[in-house]
């Protein structure tokens, strides 16, 4: 019986003394910084009419935009998901090619609540709209040109743009 007791004690010794082997001077690692609140963004776009060349551009994260050129038939809805830290930066643009006309519709949802919605009828033209660079476009939400890496010229029309700061 003493051999069995000795075997049992030897087998259980590593389990019982495991806490004694821990280094008491080890400090816990640094705690992760508090994460910023992230918001789920849903972009929806619809082109009601027969128009070719639909282009949908939307912000996919805090520093990048993405474009999609889906085949948009009347009644079909384009939907995309993104995650942003600042929901005020959610923005999209829906456009069609000249000379087509259609009703353009866009929606932006932040955490399943509609925060922006717009509709616009793009009328047909016989000639390209050289005097209107936004012809055929519907803007919805925040402007996409303010993404990091893009320089936004806020000077009055005709005034020279300020040079970029030297780095």
C-alpha angles and dihedrals in degrees: 000000000000090000091054092048091049091049091049092048091049092049094049096042096087090051096049096044098042092101091051091059094060116109106244093198095062111113120213114260122258114288115242115257116257109273119236116247110268121210128207110230124198119194119197127183133177132185112200107195139042105292131145128212100037111182122189118191122185141163111261098181140352095289108024141063127200133203130212129187104199124174101258115201120179109285095014115126125210114212131185134174129218140165121227133175092213113044090195087072094062109119142151142182127210119196141171131199126259130283095029126097130207145141109267120204131182136177133186120200123192114198089344094307120113109240101165135024131167139174129191135172113222107208122213119259131197093212132036115271098244091157093054115052090183094056109132093018132112118197119205127183123341120004113263094216092076094070114127111275095031119100114222114208107216095171118116117271110280094021117115115257117250113255117253114260114261115248 
